[in-house]
Amino acid sequence: MEYRNFGTAGVKISPICLGVAFRGRPDERIQRATIERAIDHGINFIDCANTYQRGESERVLGEAIKGRRDQLVITTKVCEPINKGSNDPLGPNDRGLSRFHIMREIEKSLSRLQTDYIDIYLLHHVDPTTPIEETLRTLDDLVQQGKVRYIGCANFAAWQVCKALWICDRRNLAPFICVQNHYNLLDRSPERELMPFCGTEGLGIMTYSPLAVGLLTGRFRRGVSPPPDTSWAQRQPAFESAMSPDADRVVETLIRIGTARGKTPAQVAIAWILSHSEISAAMIGPDSPDHVEENVGGVGWELTNDERTALDEASMWALAGGKVA
């Protein structure tokens, strides 16, 4: 596994980041085995959030990394509503980026992860009800206390990242070192503003959904019902909308290039993301050790110029946005 700086920050990360949302809901034994397999492959970068599986993802991750914590770069996030179940309704401060909410949730995350610090603490979304300066001052306090080492944001527009950096500079606060945003061959909208801005400012970019919730694995084609063991099988109308003729053309190109290179479509899709100099890491979301095995095959080789051009041309329509998965 190669390692690289996260943007211009000094911390070194693997170009594959393991996301542990486990949306396929495998049992805890499989979740832990998946995390362990990723670490065994040299993946030192793991992404979590305080709301994944109502906090269970943080707990399972904390158990799985015992004895290896100091060698790993761990992220978790804050902002989303804390879904506590029907018997414990959502309170007015159970979401957002207020000092109240952040200070409470960081302690819960640290406890579940069984650690004294978070390497990179991410704002999961923009909170329009809280002044961003309040949020940034709170994060700076956590950095000064040693509970957080770096900070970043997810799902922010380029102008919102710019505003936050300006406030940090003006108030002498710890700045964002990275952003986490949706990016794949079916949604290339970050190329318009976010990626050029981050490249100029030296922010690392970690991308989520590199395989568009499986659409880019080659298992799905237009006009063919999705496999019954996938989440798309329960969302047939959404699948038919997402797997448009344009999207199917991208999948066809992935299959063609993969066949010629002895790679799977998923590996080609990940290699395409990592071929962009602005991208520090592609975040995968495997539900089993076997998924990890396939996904790590996206690193250690490079697309040719002709192959990247073919993928760029096939997905040109995705520059307009229109996130599908």
Buried (B, 14 or more C-beta within 10 A) or exposed (E): EEBBBBBEBEBEBBBBBBBBBBEBEBEEEBBBBBBBBBBEBEBBBBBBBBBBBEBBBBBBBBBBBEEEBEEBBBBBBBBBEBBEEEEEEEEEEBBBBBBBBBBBBBEBBBEBBBBEBBBBBBBBBBBEEBEBBBBBBBBBBBBEEEBBBBBBBBBBBBEBBBBBBEBBEEEEBBBBBBBBBBBBBBBBBBBEBBBEBBBEBEBBBBBBBBBBBBBBBBBBBBEEEBEEEBBBEEBEEBBBEBBBEBBBBBBBBBBBBBEEBEBBBBBBBBBBBBBBEBBBBBBBBBBBBEBBEBBBBBBEEEBEEEBBEBBBEBBEBBBEEEBBB
